[in-house]
């Protein structure tokens, strides 16, 4: 079996496209089609269903992908073990919730770059729903997001960290010393929130909706760090993850407010697609991301 054909098969399978595989490998599309045809003839079974402009694996194709990824994983391990001075290089693509960019990338990129100077990273930010779509289309190698736990068997969870979110205000706000706060008291307060659909915003909106309330924020912005800075300036209230506000709370600029009947449990998730081939380069990135604790970052 020609290993080049096998590697081409992996790329077509992960990208779900002959055209994208050709672009990535630097081949013409007819070359890609010929390599896959050779493989199918050798194995005497179709590996892909080609319906219209879509390409999907057959059951035999799914079986072969599992074995092909294992073969290339073993080859990479063999090559690595034979190199006295291992040099990992290449570009890796991370899909990430905007709120995680500062704790995961800004605070920790220097350490990763020092250890692996020849690996570059490309970061794409999006909502959790969009991140999983990017993962399904193999447009990112791994996603980092903040949401509920994942039980979908199409994905492999590399690590998860339990988090919480709270209603917060400035230390100078008149709510700062209250022992309890009702939903009714919140209705006339100015709110600064992330856009709708973000995990912790969704938790807050659902809690309000259960009581038949809705809040119209005076500002919606995707970056929670900016919101926290405005909260410190006593511009209003917000509902934010604890890792965003921990420094402001420690410095006594922001306080958490007691809001009953809100279960704000979240998870920091590092996720790859179950069919993703984990190269040595990707493995060191996954290990690095898994070690980062948001409450320590």
KARA-V368886 format. One record per residue. N is the residue number from 1. RES is the residue in one small letter. PHI is phi in radians with two decimals (NA if undefined). BURIAL is I if it has 16 or more other C-alpha atoms within 10 Angstrom, else O. Layout:
n=N res=RES phi=PHI burial=BURIAL
n=N res=RES phi=PHI burial=BURIAL
This chain:
n=1 res=x phi=NA burial=O
n=2 res=x phi=-1.32 burial=O
n=3 res=x phi=-1.14 burial=O
n=4 res=x phi=-1.12 burial=O
n=5 res=x phi=-1.11 burial=I
n=6 res=x phi=-1.15 burial=I
n=7 res=x phi=-1.18 burial=I
n=8 res=x phi=-1.06 burial=I
n=9 res=x phi=-1.02 burial=I
n=10 res=x phi=-1.03 burial=I
n=11 res=x phi=-1.16 burial=I
n=12 res=x phi=-1.10 burial=I
n=13 res=x phi=-1.14 burial=I
n=14 res=x phi=-1.26 burial=I
n=15 res=x phi=-1.61 burial=I
n=16 res=x phi=0.94 burial=I
n=17 res=x phi=-2.84 burial=I
n=18 res=x phi=-1.22 burial=I
n=19 res=x phi=-1.15 burial=I
n=20 res=x phi=-1.14 burial=O
n=21 res=x phi=-1.14 burial=I
n=22 res=x phi=-1.09 burial=I
n=23 res=x phi=-1.09 burial=O
n=24 res=x phi=-1.19 burial=O
n=25 res=x phi=-1.57 burial=O
n=26 res=x phi=1.37 burial=O
n=27 res=x phi=-1.84 burial=O
n=28 res=x phi=-1.43 burial=O
n=29 res=x phi=-1.12 burial=I
n=30 res=x phi=-1.03 burial=O
n=31 res=x phi=-1.13 burial=O
n=32 res=x phi=-1.06 burial=I
n=33 res=x phi=-1.09 burial=I
n=34 res=x phi=-1.15 burial=O
n=35 res=x phi=-1.12 burial=I
n=36 res=x phi=-1.17 burial=I
n=37 res=x phi=-1.10 burial=I
n=38 res=x phi=-1.01 burial=O
n=39 res=x phi=-1.13 burial=I
n=40 res=x phi=-1.14 burial=O
n=41 res=x phi=-1.18 burial=O
n=42 res=x phi=-1.15 burial=O
n=43 res=x phi=-1.56 burial=O
n=44 res=x phi=1.02 burial=O
n=45 res=x phi=-2.78 burial=O
n=46 res=x phi=-1.21 burial=I
n=47 res=x phi=-1.80 burial=I
n=48 res=x phi=-2.28 burial=I
n=49 res=x phi=-1.71 burial=O
n=50 res=x phi=-1.96 burial=O
n=51 res=x phi=-2.10 burial=O
n=52 res=x phi=1.09 burial=O
n=53 res=x phi=-1.77 burial=O
n=54 res=x phi=-1.78 burial=O
n=55 res=x phi=-2.26 burial=I
n=56 res=x phi=-2.43 burial=I
n=57 res=x phi=-1.25 burial=I
n=58 res=x phi=-1.35 burial=O
n=59 res=x phi=-1.06 burial=O
n=60 res=x phi=-1.18 burial=O
n=61 res=x phi=-1.13 burial=I
n=62 res=x phi=-1.12 burial=I
n=63 res=x phi=-1.12 burial=O
n=64 res=x phi=-1.13 burial=I
n=65 res=x phi=-1.04 burial=I
n=66 res=x phi=-1.04 burial=O
n=67 res=x phi=-1.21 burial=O
n=68 res=x phi=-1.09 burial=I
n=69 res=x phi=-1.14 burial=I
n=70 res=x phi=-1.15 burial=O
n=71 res=x phi=-1.07 burial=O
n=72 res=x phi=-1.26 burial=I
n=73 res=x phi=-1.11 burial=I
n=74 res=x phi=-1.16 burial=O
n=75 res=x phi=-1.12 burial=O
n=76 res=x phi=-1.11 burial=I
n=77 res=x phi=-1.13 burial=O
n=78 res=x phi=-1.13 burial=O
n=79 res=x phi=-1.10 burial=O
n=80 res=x phi=-1.14 burial=O
n=81 res=x phi=-1.17 burial=O
n=82 res=x phi=-1.55 burial=O
n=83 res=x phi=-1.75 burial=O
n=84 res=x phi=-1.21 burial=O
n=85 res=x phi=-1.99 burial=O
n=86 res=x phi=-1.19 burial=O
n=87 res=x phi=-2.17 burial=O
n=88 res=x phi=-1.56 burial=I
n=89 res=x phi=-2.55 burial=O
n=90 res=x phi=2.24 burial=O
n=91 res=x phi=-1.96 burial=O
n=92 res=x phi=-2.10 burial=I
n=93 res=x phi=-1.97 burial=I
n=94 res=x phi=-2.00 burial=I
n=95 res=x phi=-1.67 burial=I
n=96 res=x phi=-2.56 burial=I
n=97 res=x phi=-1.14 burial=I
n=98 res=x phi=-0.99 burial=I
n=99 res=x phi=-1.19 burial=I
n=100 res=x phi=-1.64 burial=I
n=101 res=x phi=-1.06 burial=I
n=102 res=x phi=-1.20 burial=I
n=103 res=x phi=-1.19 burial=I
n=104 res=x phi=-1.57 burial=I
n=105 res=x phi=-1.66 burial=I
n=106 res=x phi=-1.02 burial=O
n=107 res=x phi=-1.43 burial=O
n=108 res=x phi=-2.18 burial=I
n=109 res=x phi=-1.17 burial=O
n=110 res=x phi=-1.03 burial=O
n=111 res=x phi=-1.14 burial=O
n=112 res=x phi=-1.13 burial=I
n=113 res=x phi=-1.15 burial=O
n=114 res=x phi=-1.15 burial=O
n=115 res=x phi=-1.36 burial=O
n=116 res=x phi=-2.32 burial=I
n=117 res=x phi=-1.13 burial=O
n=118 res=x phi=-1.72 burial=O
n=119 res=x phi=-1.81 burial=I
n=120 res=x phi=-1.84 burial=O
n=121 res=x phi=-2.11 burial=O
n=122 res=x phi=-2.07 burial=O
n=123 res=x phi=-1.83 burial=I
n=124 res=x phi=-2.10 burial=I
n=125 res=x phi=-1.77 burial=I
n=126 res=x phi=-2.92 burial=I
n=127 res=x phi=-1.23 burial=I
n=128 res=x phi=-1.01 burial=I
n=129 res=x phi=-1.04 burial=O
n=130 res=x phi=-1.19 burial=O
n=131 res=x phi=-1.08 burial=I
n=132 res=x phi=-1.17 burial=I
n=133 res=x phi=-1.16 burial=O
n=134 res=x phi=-1.08 burial=I
n=135 res=x phi=-1.14 burial=I
n=136 res=x phi=-1.11 burial=I
n=137 res=x phi=-1.57 burial=O
n=138 res=x phi=0.99 burial=I
n=139 res=x phi=-1.55 burial=I
n=140 res=x phi=-2.36 burial=I
n=141 res=x phi=-1.53 burial=I
n=142 res=x phi=-2.70 burial=I
n=143 res=x phi=-2.12 burial=I
n=144 res=x phi=-2.14 burial=I
n=145 res=x phi=-2.52 burial=I
n=146 res=x phi=-2.16 burial=I
n=147 res=x phi=-2.88 burial=I
n=148 res=x phi=-1.30 burial=O
n=149 res=x phi=-1.10 burial=O
n=150 res=x phi=-1.75 burial=O
n=151 res=x phi=-2.14 burial=O
n=152 res=x phi=-1.35 burial=O
n=153 res=x phi=-1.27 burial=O
n=154 res=x phi=-1.32 burial=O
n=155 res=x phi=-2.16 burial=I
n=156 res=x phi=-2.00 burial=I
n=157 res=x phi=-1.48 burial=I
n=158 res=x phi=-1.38 burial=O
n=159 res=x phi=-2.75 burial=I
n=160 res=x phi=-2.55 burial=I
n=161 res=x phi=-2.32 burial=I
n=162 res=x phi=-1.27 burial=I
n=163 res=x phi=-2.31 burial=I
n=164 res=x phi=-2.41 burial=O
n=165 res=x phi=-2.27 burial=I
n=166 res=x phi=-2.46 burial=I
n=167 res=x phi=-1.24 burial=I
n=168 res=x phi=-2.36 burial=I
n=169 res=x phi=-2.62 burial=I
n=170 res=x phi=-1.20 burial=I
n=171 res=x phi=-1.08 burial=I
n=172 res=x phi=-1.63 burial=O
n=173 res=x phi=-1.29 burial=I
n=174 res=x phi=-1.25 burial=O
n=175 res=x phi=-1.55 burial=I
n=176 res=x phi=-1.01 burial=I
n=177 res=x phi=-1.89 burial=O
n=178 res=x phi=-1.31 burial=O
n=179 res=x phi=-1.40 burial=O
n=180 res=x phi=-2.70 burial=O
n=181 res=x phi=-2.38 burial=O
n=182 res=x phi=-1.67 burial=O
n=183 res=x phi=-1.09 burial=O
n=184 res=x phi=-1.06 burial=O
n=185 res=x phi=-1.17 burial=O
n=186 res=x phi=-1.42 burial=I
n=187 res=x phi=-1.08 burial=O
n=188 res=x phi=-1.71 burial=O
n=189 res=x phi=-1.61 burial=O
n=190 res=x phi=-1.28 burial=I
n=191 res=x phi=-2.06 burial=I
n=192 res=x phi=-2.09 burial=I
n=193 res=x phi=-2.33 burial=I
n=194 res=x phi=-1.25 burial=I
n=195 res=x phi=-1.16 burial=I
n=196 res=x phi=-1.04 burial=O
n=197 res=x phi=1.73 burial=O
n=198 res=x phi=-1.15 burial=I
n=199 res=x phi=-0.87 burial=I
n=200 res=x phi=-1.30 burial=I
n=201 res=x phi=-1.13 burial=I
n=202 res=x phi=-1.10 burial=I
n=203 res=x phi=-1.05 burial=I
n=204 res=x phi=-1.16 burial=I
n=205 res=x phi=-1.10 burial=I
n=206 res=x phi=-1.18 burial=O
n=207 res=x phi=-1.12 burial=I
n=208 res=x phi=-1.15 burial=I
n=209 res=x phi=-1.09 burial=O
n=210 res=x phi=-1.08 burial=O
n=211 res=x phi=-1.72 burial=O
n=212 res=x phi=1.13 burial=O
n=213 res=x phi=-2.06 burial=O
n=214 res=x phi=-2.58 burial=I
n=215 res=x phi=-1.98 burial=I
n=216 res=x phi=-1.79 burial=O
n=217 res=x phi=-1.21 burial=I
n=218 res=x phi=-1.43 burial=O
n=219 res=x phi=-2.64 burial=O
n=220 res=x phi=-2.15 burial=O
n=221 res=x phi=-2.65 burial=O
n=222 res=x phi=-1.30 burial=I
n=223 res=x phi=-1.58 burial=I
n=224 res=x phi=-1.24 burial=I
n=225 res=x phi=-1.14 burial=I
n=226 res=x phi=-1.14 burial=O
n=227 res=x phi=-1.07 burial=I
n=228 res=x phi=-1.05 burial=I
n=229 res=x phi=-1.11 burial=I
n=230 res=x phi=-1.22 burial=I
n=231 res=x phi=-1.12 burial=I
n=232 res=x phi=-1.00 burial=I
n=233 res=x phi=-1.48 burial=I
n=234 res=x phi=1.11 burial=I
n=235 res=x phi=-1.52 burial=I
n=236 res=x phi=2.70 burial=I
n=237 res=x phi=-1.95 burial=I
n=238 res=x phi=-2.66 burial=I
n=239 res=x phi=-2.16 burial=I
n=240 res=x phi=-2.34 burial=I
n=241 res=x phi=-1.13 burial=I
n=242 res=x phi=-1.09 burial=I
n=243 res=x phi=-1.18 burial=I
n=244 res=x phi=-1.33 burial=I
n=245 res=x phi=-1.73 burial=I
n=246 res=x phi=-1.03 burial=I
n=247 res=x phi=-1.19 burial=O
n=248 res=x phi=-1.14 burial=I
n=249 res=x phi=-1.21 burial=I
n=250 res=x phi=-1.05 burial=O
n=251 res=x phi=-1.52 burial=O
n=252 res=x phi=1.02 burial=O
n=253 res=x phi=-1.88 burial=I
n=254 res=x phi=-2.37 burial=I
n=255 res=x phi=-2.23 burial=I
n=256 res=x phi=-1.48 burial=I
n=257 res=x phi=-1.89 burial=I
n=258 res=x phi=-1.35 burial=I
n=259 res=x phi=-2.24 burial=O
n=260 res=x phi=-1.26 burial=O
n=261 res=x phi=1.13 burial=O
n=262 res=x phi=-2.10 burial=O
n=263 res=x phi=-1.65 burial=O
n=264 res=x phi=-1.67 burial=I
n=265 res=x phi=-1.69 burial=I
n=266 res=x phi=-2.28 burial=I
n=267 res=x phi=-2.35 burial=I
n=268 res=x phi=-1.38 burial=I
n=269 res=x phi=-2.11 burial=I
n=270 res=x phi=-1.95 burial=I
n=271 res=x phi=-2.32 burial=I
n=272 res=x phi=-2.17 burial=I
n=273 res=x phi=-1.28 burial=I
n=274 res=x phi=-1.07 burial=O
n=275 res=x phi=-1.65 burial=I
n=276 res=x phi=-1.25 burial=I
n=277 res=x phi=-1.38 burial=I
n=278 res=x phi=-1.62 burial=I
n=279 res=x phi=-1.32 burial=I
n=280 res=x phi=-0.99 burial=O
n=281 res=x phi=-1.11 burial=I
n=282 res=x phi=-1.16 burial=I
n=283 res=x phi=-1.08 burial=O
n=284 res=x phi=-1.18 burial=I
n=285 res=x phi=-1.19 burial=I
n=286 res=x phi=-1.06 burial=I
n=287 res=x phi=-1.09 burial=O
n=288 res=x phi=-1.11 burial=O
n=289 res=x phi=-1.13 burial=I
n=290 res=x phi=-1.16 burial=I
n=291 res=x phi=-1.37 burial=O
n=292 res=x phi=-1.41 burial=I
n=293 res=x phi=-1.70 burial=O
n=294 res=x phi=-1.13 burial=I
n=295 res=x phi=-1.42 burial=O
n=296 res=x phi=-2.05 burial=O
n=297 res=x phi=-1.15 burial=O
